[in-house]
Amino acid sequence: QVQLVESGGGLVQAGGSLRLSCAVSGLTYAIGWFRQAPGKEREGVSCISASDGSTYYADSVKGRFTISRDNAKNTVYLQMNSLKPEDTAVYYCAADSGPPMCIAPEHWGQGTQVTVSY
């Protein structure tokens, strides 16, 4: 059974940085981060394959966010730099049991709030 536990959210000023962590237990095909802002649909932010390390980034975060994994710690990170107020959302760690990556993950964490102030 896959379990995901996020940490690292918080309040930061625009232009600042945060790092989200997702502790993973169980076998997965890919791990990713999704976010949902009030009144908006949930969107995929970034994902990383468990097998070959290939990655996906939404256009809105390319060049600012970096996803990485530490296999020894069974943890996936999302480094978020140059944060903007529009990045404010609840961020969820999610896991795919099989392909395709980052479309409809089967497993979800509880979510962590990221708030970027002006």
N, C-alpha and C positions, 0 to 999 in steps of 0.2 A: 504494500500500500504506500502510495506517495504522500508525503507530508511536506508542506512548505511553510516556513516561518520567516516573515519579513522583519526588518529593522532598519533604522536609519533615517526615517522621515523627520520632518521638523519645519521650522520657520526660518527663512533666509531672505536677505534682501536681494533685489534684482542685481544680476552680475555675479552673485555668489555661487558657491558649490555645495553639493551634498553627495554623499555616497549611500546608496541603498544596498542592503545585504539580504540574501535569501538563502537560508539554510535548507538543504534538500535531503530528504531521506527517501529511499526507494529508487527503482530504475526508471529512467526517463529517456526520451528521444531528444527532447530539446527543452530548454528553460527560457522563459522570457518575462518581460515586464510589460504590463498593460496599465493604462490609466483611465480614469473617468472623472471628468469635471462636472460640477452641478449643471444639470440641464443639457448635458452633451452625451453622446454615445461613447461607449468604451472604445478605446483605440489601442492597437498594438504599438508599443514604443520601440522595443528592441528584443531580439531573441538570439540565442546561441545554441548551436548543435552540441549534443553531448558526445557525438562520435568524432567529428572532424573539426569542430570549433568554428564552423562557418557562422556568419552573423547576418542579422537583418537590422536595419534601422529605418524608422519612419523619417520621411523627408524633413519633418519639422524639428528633428533632433540631431540630424547628421552634422558632424563637426563639433558638436557640443557634448553629447553623451557617449560613453564608452561602456560596453558590456564586457565582462570578463568572468572567468571561472577559476576556482582553486579546487582541483580535484581532490587534493589531500584533505581539504576541510569540507568537501561537499557543499561548497558555497558559491553562489553566483552573485556578482556585484554589478551595480549600475552607477558609474561615476557620472555625475551631472554637473557640468560646468556652464558658466555664462547663463545662469538660470534667468528666465523671463517670467513675468506675472502670468502669462498664458500657460506656463508649465504647472500651475497650481492644479492639483487633482489628488484623488486617492490613487496610489500606485499599488498594483497587485502583482505579485509573483505568480507565474502560472507555468504548468508543465504539460508538454505533449507526450503521450505514450507512443505515438508513431507519427509518420509524415502525414500531411505537410506541416512544416514548422510555422508557428506563430499565426495560425488562422483560427483554430477553435480548440484551445487546450482543454484537457479533461479535468485537470487538477488546479486548484486555486488556493492561494494563501488568504489571510484575513484582511490584508490591505494596510497601508501606512500612508498617513496624510503628509503631503508636501505642499507648503504654502510659500509662495514667493511674493514679497511685498514690493511696492514701488519705492 
